Amino acid sequence: MTATTRPKLRGSDRPAALGFIYAAILMNTVSMGVIVPVFPVLVKSLTGQGDAGAARIMGLFGAVWALMQLGFAPVFGNLSDRFGRRPVLLVSMFGMAFDYMLMALAPSIAWLFLGRVISGITASSGSAGGAYVADISSPEDRARNFGRFQAAANAGIVLGPALGGIAAIWGPRAPFWIASGLALANGLYGLFFVPESLSRDKRMPFHWKRANPIGAASLLVSRKGLLGMAAILFIAQFAGSSFNSVFQFYTHFRFGWGPAQIAILLMVLGGGSIVVQSFIAGWAVRQIGERRAAIFGVSLNVLGFLGLGLAATAPLFWAALAPVIIAGIGFPSLMSLLSKRVAVDQQGQLQGAIAILFGAGQLIGPICFTTLFAWSIGRGAWLHLPGLTMLAGAALTLIAVGLAIVYARPTHEAPPTEPILVEGPPERIFSPGTSFE
């Protein structure tokens, strides 16, 4: 696409641009879930393995996917600071379309493994997507937009397995073809209709020392309070594994739930999170401010995890889900407060650093909490308590509450350079903080 044919930005373009970003993060999370119903079948058919062997292979694939996220999220974030958000997102979308096609055609387990490696890499563009949201959001609507960004991710978590399950009636490879078509359509939409959000004069040179996990994370100690706020997100992510990694085993052990109840649980969690983060989070910020919304949200998670871990009956368990879902109002405010502490040309690096923290939590959390759960229901446990993992999650989240009280506040340092709407060849570009109303 030539410079003269790129779309020019107008005030009415912001919803379309945000729609592309939300679709991009939606596809990222769909990529994790779409294979859930069919992946075991496909692995078995390609390897001839039984359940135990297929489970080990799936565990390896999951670890590799997470490692790719951990390694490439800061690369994509820094590339977006150098070349702009749009090209990075487009490469990710078209790469994802190719990757799904590759997995749909995979003739062997080695090709399927290569597909999951590429999937982990392309899905790392979430850091560029988060930077795009920060770029085009005014201070007043930043928390709301980050909430909808996270809501799109949650929608993918729900829609991915559902899409895979429905498409599986045409065979285990059908979900990959559908996902490939959706990614391709979103990439084409971005190519022709979505403008760049980072003007050339605000871009930062690319350096590998900032694009590796350690270098990207160094940003978190470059400004006062940034590391403390990032620690809140890490602890919350890690503590979330106390439920996310064991809920299928926990609910089966305690209440005798099967696939049907688990499907309902996922729909309630996903649907509730979408509503809260799309609509209630922005309203909460307007009513009580970002700081109070962040503290309130993290505190609700403490109550929710306590309730889930101590619930003696299924109705009490369902009731305990309410504070966990409503706690979603805290995440957008934390992301907004974090993004306001760094300059425009560091938003990609910040999102990459946050992705590293999330990736670390996703790698460590499931191992820790599944081990703790197995011990808590085993014969040799001196504390036989099936909900022990969630009680541990509540204790960890209580630490995050303390950190939120101390660090989740607007910075008193000089704010990043105020963005302005600039006109320049060959395209009209919008910058962060610009009002499009």
Secondary structure, 3 states (H helix, E strand, C coil): CCHHHCCCCCCCHHHHHHHHHHHHHHHHHHHHHCCCCCHHHHHHHHHCCCHHHHHHHHHHHHHHHHHHHHHHHHHHHHHHHHHCHHHHHHHHHHHHHHHHHHHHHCCCHHHHHHHHHHHHHHHHHHHHHHHHHHHHCCCCCHHHHHHHHHHHHHHHHHHHHHHHHHHHHHCCCHHHHHHHHHHHHHHHHHHHHCCCCCCHHHCCCCCHHHHCHHHHHHHHHCCCCHHHHHHHHHHHHHHHHHHHCCHHHHHHHHHCCCHHHHHHHHHHHHHHHHHHHHHHHHHHHHHHHHHHHHHHHHHHHHHHHHHHHHCCCHHHHHHHHHHHHHHHHHHHHHHHHHHCCCCHHHHHHHHHHHHHHHHHHHHHHHHHHHHHHHHHHCCCCCCCCCCHHHHHHHHHHHHHHHHHHHHCCCCCCCCCCCCCCEEECCEEECCCCCCCC
